[in-house]
Amino acid sequence: MLYFIAGPRINQKDLIYMKRLKKYVNIIPVLAKGDSYTVNEIKEMKLNLIREAHDYKIEWFDFAEV
C-alpha cells in the first residue's frame, strides 16, 4: 500500500492508521509533493519519519529484503 504523507511533519492520525494497517498490508510511505522540498528538508523529514515510526513500532516494506 502506498501511504502518502503530507509533510513536513507526520500527523498522529497517520501513525495510528499505519499501525493498524501494518497487520493487513505492506506499507510504503510516500512524501506527497516531495519535489517542492529541498534535499536537506527531505533528509530531515525522512529521519523524523523513521524515528517516529520506530517509536510506534511501525514496520514498512523493505526493498532491501526483496
Order of alpha helices (4+ residues) and beta strands (2+ residues): beta-alpha-beta-alpha
